[in-house]
């Protein structure tokens, strides 16, 4: 039996050109359903009308590990990450659901990456990316 490994891949805004594959993802904050609704209240408190189907913008946080042979290799991975995934650029994040299906999100990076400051290992560093979903 082949073990299934979830991959987190970032593509250009058309969803066709692979930009980056997040390595060793430890945690993600993606919800199962991001549907929202608009509620219109009655003028005299006689109830409301609910219009379903809108999709709200929300933050998706990925916590992952960057691993290299030594400190210089890890710093090179950090620099490559920051220069590859640009601020305010539209991307499509594809998260594997099964071996043949993915969940696609339109995302944009609005915040800097954060890196663990209490990690003294020189071959690995924990990174966190916060991506704004439904932002374009």
C-alpha positions in Angstrom: 0.0 0.0 0.0 1.3 3.4 -1.0 1.2 6.1 1.7 -0.5 9.3 0.8 1.4 12.5 1.7 -0.4 15.8 1.6 1.4 18.5 -0.5 1.0 22.2 -0.3 1.9 23.8 -3.7 1.8 27.4 -4.7 1.0 28.3 -8.3 0.9 31.5 -10.3 -2.4 33.3 -10.5 -3.6 31.2 -13.5 -3.0 28.0 -11.4 -0.7 26.5 -14.1 2.9 27.4 -13.2 4.3 25.9 -10.0 6.0 28.6 -7.9 6.8 26.8 -4.6 6.2 23.6 -2.7 6.0 24.1 1.0 8.3 21.5 2.6 7.5 19.5 5.7 4.2 21.2 6.6 3.4 20.6 10.3 0.2 22.5 10.6 -2.4 24.4 8.5 -5.4 26.4 9.5 -7.5 25.8 6.5 -11.2 25.3 7.3 -13.5 22.8 5.7 -16.0 25.4 4.6 -15.5 29.2 4.3 -19.0 30.0 3.1 -20.7 33.0 4.6 -24.0 34.7 4.3 -25.5 38.2 4.3 -28.3 38.9 6.7 -30.7 41.8 6.1 -32.6 42.8 9.2 -36.2 43.9 9.1 -36.9 47.6 9.8 -39.3 46.9 12.6 -37.6 43.8 14.1 -39.9 41.4 12.3 -37.1 39.0 11.5 -34.5 38.9 8.7 -33.7 37.6 5.3 -30.6 35.4 4.9 -28.8 35.3 1.6 -26.4 32.4 1.6 -23.4 31.7 -0.7 -20.9 34.4 -0.3 -17.3 33.5 0.6 -15.4 35.6 3.1 -11.7 36.4 3.2 -9.7 34.7 5.9 -6.1 34.0 6.9 -4.6 30.6 6.2 -1.5 29.9 8.3 1.0 27.2 7.3 3.7 26.1 9.8 6.5 24.2 8.0 10.2 23.3 8.4 13.1 24.4 6.2 15.9 21.9 6.4 19.4 22.1 5.0 22.9 20.5 5.5 24.1 23.4 7.6 23.3 26.9 8.8 24.3 28.5 5.5 22.0 26.2 3.5 19.1 27.0 5.8 19.6 30.7 5.4 19.7 30.2 1.6 16.3 28.5 1.9 15.0 31.4 3.9 16.2 33.9 1.4 14.8 31.9 -1.5 11.4 31.7 0.2 11.2 35.4 0.7 12.3 36.2 -2.8 10.0 33.5 -4.4 6.7 34.3 -2.7 6.3 38.0 -3.1 4.2 40.3 -1.0 0.9 41.4 -2.6 1.2 39.0 -5.6 -1.8 36.8 -6.4 -1.3 33.0 -6.2 -3.3 29.8 -6.2 -2.6 27.5 -3.3 -3.4 23.8 -4.0 -3.7 21.5 -1.1 -4.0 17.7 -1.8 -7.2 16.2 -0.5 -6.6 12.8 -1.9 -4.1 11.4 -4.4 -6.3 12.7 -7.2 -8.1 15.8 -5.9 -7.0 19.1 -4.5 -8.6 22.1 -2.7 -7.7 25.4 -4.4 -7.5 28.7 -2.7 -6.8 32.2 -4.3 -4.3 33.6 -1.9 -2.0 36.6 -1.4 0.9 37.1 1.1 0.2 40.3 3.0 2.6 39.7 6.0 6.2 38.8 6.3 7.2 35.2 7.0 8.0 34.5 10.6 10.8 32.2 11.7 11.3 30.5 15.1 13.7 32.5 17.2 14.1 29.9 20.0 15.3 27.1 17.7 19.1 26.7 18.0 19.4 23.8 15.6 21.4 24.9 12.7 20.1 22.4 10.1 16.4 23.1 10.5 14.2 26.2 11.1 10.5 26.4 11.7 8.8 28.9 9.4 5.2 30.3 9.4 3.4 31.7 6.3 0.1 33.6 6.7 -1.8 33.8 3.4 -5.0 35.8 2.9 -7.5 33.6 1.1 -10.2 35.1 -1.3 -8.2 38.4 -1.4 -8.2 38.7 -5.2 
